[in-house]
Amino acid sequence: MKVLVLSCSTGGGHNSCGKYIKEEFNLNNIECDFVDYFSILGNKLSKKIEKIYLKSTSGTGKIFKSVYKLGETYNKVGFISPVYELNKLGKNKILEFINNNKYDLVICTHLFPSMAITALKKDNHDIKLINVATDYTYIPFWNETKPDYFVIPHESLKSEFVYKGIDENVLLPIGIPVSTTFQQKKSNLSLKKDKPNILVTSGSMGFGNVKEIIKSILDKIDAYVIVVCGSNTKLVSELSNIKNKNLIVNGFIDNMSDYIKECDIVLTKPGGLTSTEVAVLNKPMVHIMPIPGVENYNANFFKNNKLSLVSNNIEEIIENTKKLLEDKKLQKDMIKNQSKIINKNASSDLVKFVLNELK
């Protein structure tokens, strides 16, 4: 068997999940490649789509919120969306890539490539397709795809996906895949332990009002504050100008698991993949200022299941961070709930399912 995992460079979560899936298949001696869908298209359309997406999720996320509502409207009226028609244009290049490399199965961690594969399936091409949701909610336009199976984060979300038009028979509520290597590898960090270590991550693109958040934490909490800015070099520069011995600034890193394991609590934007990474490593978590749209749904899932504390402004961030640092019972209860709700073995469970059902 040869597996292709397709994602898009519109945020790190989809890509990270795809790479975890590839890694897990490789650990089980199954040939698997991870490829950026946009790299296959190889045209100006890819850059345009990415640019529009990144612009929509910058700042307060008002544009993204409008797009999200538009997607829900298309779902209700049953029209084929422009998003599907746009990605349908890439179907021939995708088919050529699949045939040239002789893939037996395609797994999509992003909506866009799944739409292109769906267009091929409608043309009667026999392509096995698995979708993987990387957020704790149904995303608009997923109902326009026709996967053989659809991996979702939790059993409790099945009714939502069915209501939005996904066939219940294809749903696999095994969780968001995080590789076993991510969880098991030993940390090489040696952080100071004379005071609490707080990890603050703003996502791969470094979104959010991070500078003001960091300054407030440093002013009001006696702790080491370790910030991961992702690819946001401007944010790295701004934070590096803050003169405080308790502040440690990082740009893009490839050892996030080390920092999560070594810190006492984690403050993060409520991206689906990052939140899952923190939960599978059983770390107390504060979600910070969700971008309107999907992040609100992620934050609500974690809040409702008592997996994190959710903060919508800087004052709440400070209050919840202090509360979580001081209340050891709250920490233990949160970790207990994470172990109960979040499946640490989602990646290996996915591989086992493929081997049992599709090989």
Summary of the structure (lengths in Angstrom):
residues: 359
radius of gyration: 20.3
end to end distance: 6.6
largest distance: 63.1
contacts: 1223
relative contact order: 0.13
helix: 52%
strand: 14%
